[in-house]
């Protein structure tokens, strides 16, 4: 039983490591604006990746980002509600030592920010 649990735990850790947030690229635009898109498995992680890229861009100038527009897009293989329910079921199963495959990908959410660097 311990060997089975260890195998399940190891597989879960490996899969969690694969589902990482992708780095966000920053594109300069007219009028001193920038656009960046964070891509991740969750909306929160995608937003965090976009904000991190904006912070890094403005920090190089000794400034902070000021967001003028934010858009979130869900691009998963099932509906967003179904995806949430599948993930919750997987979390509950994992809490008792059972692994259930999910349909989430590390690119389910895209959060695009338009920002300017200000003092």
WOFENVEN-V521486 format. One record per pair of residues at least 6 apart in sequence whose ideal C-beta (glycine too) atoms are under 8 Angstrom apart, sorted by the first residue. I is the first residue (numbers start at 1). J is the second residue. D is the distance in whole Angstrom. If there is no record, write none. Layout:
BEGIN
i=I j=J d=D
i=I j=J d=D
END
This chain:
BEGIN
i=5 j=97 d=5
i=8 j=97 d=6
i=8 j=98 d=7
i=8 j=99 d=5
i=9 j=97 d=8
i=11 j=99 d=6
i=12 j=94 d=6
i=12 j=99 d=6
i=18 j=106 d=7
i=19 j=41 d=5
i=19 j=104 d=7
i=19 j=105 d=8
i=19 j=106 d=5
i=20 j=106 d=6
i=21 j=38 d=7
i=21 j=39 d=7
i=21 j=40 d=4
i=21 j=41 d=8
i=21 j=45 d=5
i=21 j=46 d=7
i=21 j=48 d=7
i=21 j=49 d=5
i=21 j=106 d=7
i=22 j=38 d=8
i=22 j=39 d=5
i=22 j=40 d=7
i=22 j=49 d=7
i=22 j=106 d=7
i=22 j=107 d=7
i=23 j=49 d=7
i=23 j=53 d=7
i=24 j=36 d=5
i=24 j=37 d=6
i=24 j=38 d=5
i=24 j=39 d=7
i=24 j=49 d=5
i=24 j=50 d=5
i=24 j=52 d=7
i=24 j=53 d=4
i=25 j=36 d=7
i=25 j=37 d=7
i=25 j=53 d=7
i=26 j=34 d=5
i=26 j=35 d=7
i=26 j=36 d=5
i=26 j=53 d=5
i=26 j=54 d=7
i=26 j=56 d=8
i=26 j=57 d=5
i=27 j=34 d=7
i=27 j=35 d=5
i=27 j=36 d=7
i=28 j=34 d=6
i=29 j=35 d=6
i=29 j=114 d=7
i=31 j=116 d=8
i=32 j=116 d=5
i=32 j=117 d=7
i=33 j=68 d=7
i=33 j=114 d=6
i=33 j=115 d=7
i=33 j=116 d=5
i=34 j=54 d=7
i=34 j=57 d=6
i=34 j=65 d=8
i=34 j=114 d=7
i=34 j=115 d=6
i=34 j=116 d=7
i=34 j=117 d=7
i=35 j=112 d=6
i=35 j=113 d=7
i=35 j=114 d=5
i=35 j=115 d=8
i=36 j=50 d=5
i=36 j=53 d=4
i=36 j=54 d=6
i=36 j=57 d=8
i=36 j=112 d=7
i=36 j=113 d=5
i=36 j=115 d=7
i=37 j=50 d=6
i=37 j=110 d=5
i=37 j=111 d=7
i=37 j=112 d=5
i=37 j=113 d=8
i=38 j=45 d=8
i=38 j=46 d=4
i=38 j=47 d=6
i=38 j=48 d=7
i=38 j=49 d=3
i=38 j=50 d=3
i=38 j=51 d=7
i=38 j=52 d=8
i=38 j=53 d=7
i=38 j=110 d=7
i=38 j=111 d=5
i=38 j=113 d=8
i=39 j=46 d=6
i=39 j=49 d=7
i=39 j=106 d=8
i=39 j=107 d=5
i=39 j=109 d=7
i=39 j=110 d=5
i=40 j=46 d=4
i=40 j=48 d=8
i=40 j=49 d=6
i=40 j=106 d=6
i=40 j=107 d=8
i=40 j=108 d=8
i=40 j=109 d=6
i=41 j=104 d=5
i=41 j=105 d=7
i=41 j=106 d=5
i=41 j=107 d=8
i=41 j=108 d=6
i=41 j=109 d=7
i=42 j=108 d=8
i=42 j=109 d=6
i=43 j=72 d=6
i=43 j=74 d=8
i=43 j=109 d=5
i=43 j=111 d=7
i=45 j=109 d=7
i=46 j=72 d=7
i=46 j=109 d=4
i=46 j=110 d=6
i=46 j=111 d=4
i=47 j=70 d=8
i=47 j=72 d=8
i=47 j=111 d=4
i=49 j=111 d=8
i=50 j=111 d=5
i=50 j=112 d=7
i=50 j=113 d=5
i=51 j=65 d=8
i=51 j=113 d=7
i=54 j=65 d=4
i=54 j=67 d=7
i=54 j=113 d=6
i=54 j=115 d=5
i=55 j=64 d=7
i=55 j=65 d=6
i=57 j=65 d=7
i=57 j=117 d=7
i=58 j=64 d=5
i=58 j=65 d=5
i=58 j=115 d=8
i=58 j=117 d=4
i=58 j=118 d=8
i=61 j=117 d=5
i=62 j=119 d=8
i=63 j=117 d=4
i=63 j=118 d=6
i=63 j=119 d=6
i=64 j=117 d=7
i=64 j=118 d=6
i=64 j=119 d=8
i=65 j=113 d=8
i=65 j=115 d=4
i=65 j=116 d=7
i=65 j=117 d=6
i=65 j=118 d=8
i=66 j=115 d=6
i=66 j=116 d=5
i=66 j=117 d=8
i=66 j=118 d=5
i=67 j=113 d=5
i=67 j=114 d=7
i=67 j=115 d=5
i=68 j=114 d=5
i=68 j=115 d=6
i=68 j=116 d=7
i=69 j=112 d=8
i=69 j=113 d=7
i=69 j=114 d=4
i=70 j=111 d=7
i=70 j=112 d=7
i=70 j=113 d=5
i=70 j=114 d=8
i=71 j=111 d=7
i=71 j=112 d=5
i=72 j=109 d=7
i=72 j=110 d=7
i=72 j=111 d=5
i=72 j=112 d=8
i=73 j=109 d=7
i=73 j=110 d=5
i=73 j=111 d=8
i=73 j=112 d=8
i=74 j=80 d=5
i=74 j=83 d=8
i=74 j=108 d=6
i=74 j=109 d=6
i=75 j=107 d=7
i=75 j=108 d=6
i=75 j=109 d=7
i=75 j=110 d=6
i=76 j=83 d=5
i=76 j=103 d=7
i=76 j=104 d=7
i=76 j=105 d=7
i=76 j=108 d=4
i=77 j=103 d=6
i=77 j=105 d=7
i=78 j=86 d=7
i=78 j=103 d=5
i=83 j=103 d=6
i=83 j=104 d=6
i=83 j=108 d=7
i=86 j=102 d=6
i=86 j=103 d=6
i=86 j=104 d=8
i=87 j=102 d=6
i=87 j=104 d=6
i=89 j=100 d=6
i=90 j=99 d=8
i=90 j=100 d=5
i=90 j=101 d=8
i=90 j=102 d=5
i=93 j=99 d=7
i=93 j=100 d=5
i=94 j=100 d=8
END
